[in-house]
Amino acid sequence: MSVVEIRNIHKNFGKLEVLKGIDFSVEEGEVVCLIGRSGSGKSTLLRCINLLEIPDDGVIRVFNQDIMEYRNINEYRRKVGMVFQQFNLFANKNVLDNCILPQKTVLKVSNSQAKEKALFYLKKVGMEDFVNASVNTLSGGQKQRVAIARALCMEPRLLLFDEPTSALDPEMVREVLNVMRELAGEGLTMIVVTHEMRFAREVADRIVFMDQGVIVEDNPPEIMFTHPENSRTAEFLKAYI
């Protein structure tokens, strides 16, 4: 079953054409990594899927429904979670409240229900000892693990990651990637924009290479990293092979 179906998506920012007719799909349970140079359109594509950007043309269907037909954006975001490069946590709240407040706002659950779920997912990402800590006291890796727990609290059927490790110090990257590996192993459908080629090679079911607003190549890791079919892909991957 296709979770995401994208047909002929275009996105412009002024005169700059960022996405140039993207066709793309993701099956249930797949982990798909989007790779490519900065400015290739990866994050814009992800933001269109989450309606943080509105496509100028084309159709995006998620769970077999045109996402532009949702009248209530919160209804859509109950199904689709997103983890950002810069964490996007509430800086004036503690760890637990960061995971409770979105549930109460979007899912309209009770405080006790939200707290129970928050504690469950904070433990899952190894942050159970920090529930009362201020977000401002956490390391980058800890903040990102809280951001992942917050997204999981919404129990999304699809989870989007926009370069989740790019703002982290190298020693922090591993702890976040380990959490993502565990989620992938549990069968969660994930689309990940990343520069972490080792993670993509080990975890992804498919890797999509984007360049200049188009999809250049879409293949399993074993083909992408050993026998890339496009010269632009091969050139990009030279540093990693």
C-alpha positions in Angstrom: 0.0 0.0 0.0 1.3 3.4 -1.0 1.5 5.8 2.0 2.7 8.7 -0.2 2.0 9.3 -3.8 3.4 12.5 -5.4 2.6 13.4 -9.0 4.3 16.3 -11.0 5.0 18.5 -8.0 6.3 22.0 -8.8 7.4 24.6 -6.2 8.7 28.1 -6.9 10.1 30.7 -4.6 9.7 33.9 -6.7 11.6 33.2 -9.9 13.5 30.3 -8.4 12.1 27.0 -9.4 13.0 24.6 -6.6 11.0 21.5 -7.5 10.6 20.7 -11.2 7.9 18.1 -11.7 8.6 15.5 -8.9 7.1 12.0 -9.1 7.7 10.0 -6.0 6.0 7.3 -3.8 6.6 5.6 -0.5 5.1 2.2 0.5 3.9 1.4 4.0 6.8 0.4 6.3 9.5 1.7 3.9 12.4 3.9 5.0 13.3 6.2 2.2 16.3 8.5 2.4 16.5 11.7 0.3 20.1 12.7 -0.5 21.7 15.4 -2.6 23.6 18.6 -2.5 22.3 21.6 -0.5 19.7 23.4 -2.6 18.7 20.3 -4.6 15.1 20.5 -3.3 15.1 17.7 -0.7 13.9 19.7 2.3 11.4 21.6 0.2 9.9 18.3 -1.0 9.6 17.2 2.6 8.0 20.5 3.7 5.4 20.1 0.9 4.5 16.7 2.1 3.8 18.2 5.6 2.1 21.3 4.1 4.7 23.6 5.6 5.0 24.7 2.0 2.2 24.7 -0.5 3.0 23.2 -4.0 2.4 25.4 -7.0 1.3 22.5 -9.1 0.8 18.8 -8.9 -0.9 16.4 -6.4 0.3 14.9 -3.1 -1.8 12.0 -1.8 -1.0 10.7 1.7 -3.0 7.6 2.9 -5.0 7.8 -0.3 -6.2 11.3 0.2 -5.3 14.6 -1.5 -3.6 16.5 1.3 -5.0 19.8 -0.1 -8.5 18.6 0.7 -7.9 18.7 4.5 -9.8 21.6 6.0 -8.2 21.1 9.4 -4.4 21.0 9.3 -4.3 19.4 12.7 -6.3 16.4 11.5 -3.7 15.8 8.8 -0.8 16.2 11.3 -2.2 13.6 13.5 -1.1 11.1 10.9 2.1 12.8 9.7 4.9 13.8 12.2 8.0 15.8 11.5 11.4 16.1 13.2 13.3 19.3 12.3 16.9 20.2 11.9 16.7 22.8 14.7 14.5 20.8 17.1 11.7 23.4 17.3 11.1 22.7 21.0 9.4 25.1 23.3 12.4 26.7 25.0 10.4 27.9 28.0 9.0 24.5 28.8 10.6 21.4 30.4 11.0 18.1 28.5 7.8 16.5 29.7 5.7 19.5 28.8 7.2 19.6 25.3 5.7 16.2 24.8 2.4 16.8 26.6 1.3 20.1 25.1 1.0 19.1 21.4 -1.1 16.1 22.4 -3.5 18.2 24.3 -3.7 20.8 21.6 -4.0 18.5 18.6 -5.3 15.2 19.9 -7.5 16.8 22.6 -6.5 14.1 25.2 -6.6 14.6 28.9 -3.5 15.7 30.8 -3.1 12.2 32.4 -3.3 10.4 29.1 -0.8 12.8 27.5 1.6 12.4 30.4 1.4 8.6 30.3 2.2 8.6 26.6 5.0 11.2 26.9 6.7 9.2 29.6 6.5 6.1 27.5 8.1 7.7 24.4 10.7 9.6 26.4 11.8 6.3 27.9 11.9 4.8 24.4 14.4 7.5 23.3 16.4 7.3 26.5 15.3 10.6 28.0 13.3 9.3 30.9 15.8 10.8 33.4 15.3 14.3 32.0 11.6 14.7 32.2 11.7 17.7 34.5 14.8 19.3 32.9 14.6 22.6 31.1 15.1 22.2 27.4 17.7 24.9 27.5 20.0 22.7 29.7 20.1 19.8 27.2 22.7 19.0 24.6 21.9 19.0 21.0 21.6 15.3 20.8 19.3 15.2 23.8 17.1 18.0 22.3 16.7 16.0 19.1 15.8 12.8 21.0 13.1 14.9 22.8 11.9 16.2 19.5 11.6 12.6 18.2 9.7 11.5 21.4 7.3 14.5 20.9 6.6 13.4 17.3 6.1 9.8 18.4 3.6 11.0 21.0 1.2 11.9 18.2 1.5 8.2 17.0 1.9 9.2 13.4 1.7 6.7 10.6 4.4 8.6 8.7 7.4 10.3 10.2 9.4 12.9 8.3 13.0 13.8 9.3 14.6 17.0 7.9 18.3 16.6 8.3 17.9 15.6 12.0 21.6 15.4 12.7 23.0 18.3 10.7 22.9 20.8 13.7 24.6 18.3 16.0 28.2 17.9 17.1 29.7 14.7 15.6 29.6 12.9 19.0 25.9 13.6 19.3 25.0 12.2 15.9 25.3 8.6 16.8 22.8 8.7 19.7 20.1 10.2 17.4 20.8 7.8 14.5 20.5 4.9 16.9 17.0 6.0 17.9 16.1 6.3 14.2 17.5 2.9 13.5 15.3 1.4 16.2 12.2 3.1 14.8 13.1 1.8 11.3 13.4 -1.7 12.7 9.9 -1.5 14.2 8.4 -0.9 10.7 7.6 2.8 11.0 7.2 4.5 7.6 9.9 7.2 7.4 11.2 9.7 4.9 14.6 11.1 5.9 16.5 14.0 4.4 20.1 13.3 5.4 23.8 13.7 4.7 24.6 10.6 6.8 25.4 8.2 4.0 26.3 5.4 6.4 22.9 5.6 8.0 21.2 5.7 4.5 23.2 2.7 3.3 22.5 0.6 6.4 18.9 1.6 7.2 17.1 2.8 4.0 15.0 0.5 1.8 15.4 3.0 -1.0 17.6 6.0 -1.6 16.5 8.9 -3.7 19.2 11.2 -5.1 18.0 14.7 -6.0 19.8 17.4 -8.0 18.6 20.8 -9.2 15.0 20.2 -8.3 14.5 16.8 -9.9 14.9 13.1 -8.9 17.9 11.8 -10.7 18.0 8.3 -9.3 15.8 6.1 -7.0 17.3 2.8 -6.1 18.0 0.4 -3.2 21.2 1.2 -1.3 23.1 -1.8 -2.7 22.7 -0.4 -6.2 23.0 3.3 -5.3 26.3 2.8 -3.5 27.9 0.1 -5.7 26.6 0.7 -9.2 24.9 4.1 -9.4 23.0 4.4 -12.7 23.5 8.1 -13.3 26.8 10.0 -13.6 25.6 12.8 -11.4 24.8 10.3 -8.6 28.2 8.7 -9.0 29.9 12.1 -8.8 28.0 13.0 -5.6 28.8 9.7 -3.9 32.5 9.8 -4.7 33.3 11.1 -1.3 31.4 8.2 0.4 32.2 5.1 -1.7 
